């Protein structure tokens, strides 16, 4: 049943996040970049002045300040996408993925400016102290002028994708990664001894329950409490993470120029990134897709989510808030994501060598059973000295723990994504019959040639790698430079980033519910209360153990991301001319000096 569900979701994702959707988004970002006269410059100059409060006015409609609105939106974007998503992109796509993250970061600034300006132009300020806005209000306003309820229908469809993205990428992705990276380093008192099953992990679930309680306590206070918490949390967590990251990069400063060259080389397609160590290799198209996908997930450019937070800002100039929003992809992607990517590359975590090596090649064998290759290996050897140093393991210990995720490299049929026939076969550490550790390897599906014969498989080397999914790879990258740093920094950052993201995305989804069911009346109260309850419960449920791999995690986050992109891109195109006219009018007034600081 699980296999069938995954197949259905992956099929939907192949449509929602097809190359044509990516091309449409890149084209949209490029057009608005040119149409705004490279408005990214205005975001980095005028936008900074705005968030410093130079143009604030107390009687402007709205609930939160420009800075709080930016912090609330950033708390949704500067999350585990910056730690786990970037790690996933680099581990699978290689250095070239970083180049395409930069492209999305730059184009994303124009996308954010445009979509937030659109929402500010059409936001509902019936209650000036609690305004509502977002793509659903944009499309509703556009079609309402022509009569009929088509706009409301399209807005409702967008709200469905909004809630879907909130509970997947904004919720499940965050909670799962926090649980994974926390339990990798720490045992949870009182539950670490409880038996795990294939569908339930008590340690990760305990983390999920704690997260659910924290998130639930914040989201009941609405946007004012979310804005207040985000305004304090976001600057602290960014400075903490970036400060430690810069220290690591300084210790590896000699490698940075070469890494920049590799990023540009493989990003522009001057050759495919070759397989090396734990890296399977990747074509330029594969690197681009992973870089774009993870940058989009991290920055949320073009998704239509950030306009919902910015629509609550105290502002009487719609374009002004749009310019502020342009800062988000710069901070999120061009700063935070880049630091993470360079740390993973400079530390060698992305193409690291094996942590242990089987000594007896003859004892490693494959057998074909029911169209699946079964791998048999001898007792798992201890980790090597370097791996023990990085992981802070005593010399007399093996370095392994029960249920550790591991993999080996094998040769099989060619992978069209990497252009190589190198693959991973995964397993988990178990207790052997002789009291030593062993590995239970997952079956590997046989690949057949045109004659109907199974293509033989073979182990590339006797090396065994520890698997570091998502945020765990970033933690490992820190540890490779300063042993022990990743354990504390990434775990603390993961908690802060995840909590900030989940509280902001809960508000986004809630605004979708309000659009559909209204903001007043008993039916609306029931719908909003039910949404908050379900959202909070899903925080814990996602950590129970039914999501076990990065592939499954990416599947669900891609579903939410792709659905919102497909819904929001047409809205941006339809209302784009109005937003650009308003933008150029505002910039004209700004150049003439018509806006006086703190005296409008």
Number of C-alpha atoms within 10 A of each C-alpha: 6 7 7 9 10 15 13 10 15 18 13 17 20 13 15 22 19 13 13 11 16 19 11 15 24 18 13 21 25 20 16 25 21 11 17 21 13 17 21 22 15 19 25 16 13 16 21 16 14 20 20 12 14 14 17 19 16 10 11 15 19 22 21 25 26 26 20 27 32 27 29 33 29 30 32 32 32 30 31 32 33 28 28 28 31 34 32 26 27 27 26 22 30 34 31 33 32 33 23 25 31 21 19 29 29 21 26 33 33 33 33 30 33 33 32 32 31 32 30 33 22 21 23 19 16 10 11 15 16 19 20 28 25 32 32 30 24 26 27 20 20 17 15 14 9 10 10 11 12 15 21 21 15 19 25 21 17 25 26 20 23 29 24 21 27 27 25 25 27 34 27 26 28 28 31 28 29 31 24 21 27 24 17 16 16 12 13 15 9 10 14 16 11 10 10 13 9 9 10 16 18 20 26 29 22 21 22 26 20 13 23 22 14 14 23 20 12 19 22 16 11 15 25 18 16 25 28 16 18 28 20 12 18 25 13 12 21 19 12 14 20 16 11 16 18 16 14 23 21 11 13 15 12 11 15 16 9 10 15 15 13 19 21 17 18 26 28 17 16 12 12 21 25 15 16 12 16 23 24 25 26 27 23 25 20 23 32 27 22 26 31 24 25 31 32 27 25 28 32 28 28 31 28 26 28 30 30 31 30 34 31 29 27 25 24 17 14 23 26 25 28 30 29 29 31 31 25 28 31 23 19 24 31 20 15 22 31 19 22 27 27 25 27 26 23 23 23 17 26 29 19 16 17 21 19 21 18 17 14 10 13 8 11 15 15 16 10 16 11 8 13 16 20 19 21 15 18 18 19 21 18 20 23 15 15 13 18 20 18 19 19 14 16 11 13 8 10 17 20 20 13 12 14 15 20 22 21 22 23 17 18 21 18 13 14 11 16 24 17 18 15 21 23 19 17 21 21 18 19 20 16 14 9 8 9 14 19 22 24 19 20 15 16 19 14 19 17 13 9 6 6 8 10 18 12 14 21 14 20 14 14 17 17 21 21 22 17 24 20 28 28 26 25 30 29 25 30 28 24 25 21 16 17 18 19 27 22 15 17 27 25 18 21 30 22 21 29 29 28 31 29 32 31 33 32 28 24 28 27 24 24 27 21 18 20 19 17 16 16 9 9 10 12 17 15 12 18 21 14 12 17 20 14 12 27 26 17 20 30 24 21 24 29 24 19 14 18 14 12 17 12 15 19 19 19 22 23 25 24 25 27 26 23 26 26 21 24 23 20 14 22 22 13 12 19 19 15 13 24 19 12 18 23 16 12 18 17 12 11 13 9 9 10 11 13 10 14 11 9 10
